[in-house]
Amino acid sequence: MEEMGVRYLTNESGDRIGVVLDVAEYERLRRSAEEVARAERYPGVAFRGTGSGRRAWVPGTALDVWEIVAGYQAMGRQRSLEESGISEDHLDIARAYHRAHQDEVDQRIRENARPLQYWREHHPGLNIQTIDNRPEAGSPRAP
């Protein structure tokens, strides 16, 4: 584990009375504390990813909260449960988190709903293929 760049503030008798962290370390610790508080308020939600790509997910599924909510919004309760294979508890947890953090979850949904052309133009280094062109989807590989 990487050691933090920490400097302690002391009083005249040498007792620690404060700490100085660099901004990046402070932000990482602040985000971690916020995630712990959210996970305690919403048991069944955890966080994954790195840096600004961290996002809420529902352990026991392979899905992020935004993916569960997007499926629910597109298909309704019953069909989203059938299509995703998640439990009712998983769906309810994701929906409760969404109600409390709607802006965050809705932003992820919007970002991931961008058309394929957007990704090709803004991220030309990505190897983007449509599902229809993947061999495992049953379509032949492009020559």
N, C-alpha and C positions, 0 to 999 in steps of 0.2 A: 504494500500500500504506500502511496506517495505521501511524504511528510508535508504537513502544512507549513507555510511561511508565517510564523506567529511571533509577535513581540509582546512581551508582558509589560504592563505598567505597574510600578511598585510605589509604595509610599516610603517615607524616610526610614522606617524600620524594616524594609525589604518585603513586606507583605504584598502579595499580588492584589491589585485593586481594579485591574482592567486588562484588556487585550486588544492588540491592533492586528487586523487581518488585511491582506490585500483584497481588493474589490472582488476579484473572481472567486476567491475562496469564501468570502462573505456571502456572495450570491449563491454559491453552491450549497452552503450550509442553510441559508434562508429557504431555498427551494426544498431541500431535504426536510426541514422542519415543517414546512407547509404540507408536503406530501404525507408525512407521518400523521399530521392532524387530520388531513382528509381521509386517510385510510382508517383512522379511528372513528371518524364520523360515518363512514360508509364501509363497514366490514364487507369484504368481498371485492374491494377495489384495491389495486396496487399500481405501481408505476414502472415503466420500462422505457428503454431508449437512453440516449445520451444528450447532454447539452440542451439545446432548444428543441430537440426532437423527442424529449420525454413526453409520455402520454399515459393517460389512465387506461388500464386494461382490467379484464376480469379473469383472475387465475382460475384454472380448471377449464378454460376455453383457450382457443388460439386467437381470440378476438379482442381488439381494443374496444373501449366503451363507445367510441364514435361509430365503429362498424356495426355494433349491436343496435345502436339507436338508429342508424341509417337504414338498416334492414327492417326494423320495426316501423319506421316512418313510411317506407316504400311498400311493405307487404302486409302490415297489420300484425297483431299479436300471434295468432295461430300459425299463419304461414311462415312468419319469421322464425318461430320455434321449430317448425318442421324442417325448414330449409337449412337452418344453421346447426341444428342438433344440440343447441344449448338448453339448459333447464329453465323453468319459469323463474326460479330464484335468480339465475344469472341475468335474465332479462329485466327483472324487477330491480336488481342492484344497479344495472347500467342506466335504467330510466331514472332512478332516484338520484344518481350522481348527475345525470344530465339536467334534471330540474334545478339542482343547486349550482351547476356550473355550465349553464346553457351556452353562454358566449364562447367558452373554450371548446366545448364539444361541437357546436355548430360550425365554428371556424375550421376544425379538422374535417368535418363533412364537406364543407365548401371547397377546401383545398384538394380533397381527394376526388371531387366530382368534376374537376377541370377536364376539358376534352383532351384527347390524345394529342391533338395538334399543339396545344399549349406546352405539353411536356417535351415534345420534339423540338419546339422553337426555343424554349428557355433552358433546356438541359440536353443539348445535342450529344453529349457524351454518354447518355444513358442508352443501353441496349434495349429498346422498346419493341416488343412484338405484340400483336393482338392475339387474343386467346385462340382465334380461328387458325392462326399460323403455327401454333405450337404442336409438335408431333403428338404429344400426349392428349391433345384435344381431338385427335382422330383425323386431322387435316394433314395433307402432305406438306413436307418442308419445302419452303421456297427454294428454287434452284440457285 
